Amino acid sequence: MTPSNRIAVCPGSYDPVTWGHLDVITRAAQLFDELIVAVVNAPMRKVQTLFLAEERIEMIRQATTQLANVKVEAFDVLLVEFARTKNAMAIVKGLRAISDFEYELEMNQLNRQLSPDMESVYLMASPRYSFLSSSGVKEIASFGGDVSELVPEHVARRLTEAYERQ
Ligand code: PNS
């Protein structure tokens, strides 16, 4: 990595991507030369995702076509390992509330233990997205509620299709 090629990784489950994620991705893309949106492709907390990793990746790609320095990739190893293999200088995450802070502080300490040189950067959620989460969006969509203000149109469509199939 050279000072003119500052790479960061923006990890998450993105099941599915919301306007809150896209706000953080857009703002992070302005801070780094290259931003890799890293999509977890491994069972997390024993929770089954609604969408396959390939589907989640495709939805993010469609939503970020206008961001030239953003790439979207899957990962199934420790986040710090993935970031290291990508020559990233930082991990970027969004913070919405105190509850996020507690979880992220724990992750930060663990990641720092594993990789002391990998810096983590936290972007505060824009107020309009502070209470927006993928799980909230899925709950609304699963009851046929309107999520058109919460996710891009193509994601809302995929949610409707997914719950119609179930
Ligand atoms: O809250 P999310 O979106 O499910 O976040 C997932 C992720 C990977 C960003 C978070 O759990 C984290 O920071 N994990 C660090 C520990 C790790 O590397 N886990 C392996 C993931 S494959």
Residues whose N, C-alpha, C, O or C-beta is under 5 A from the ligand:
A	BS01	PNS	P11 G12 S13 Y14 V40 A42 F75 D76 V77 L78 L79 V80 M107
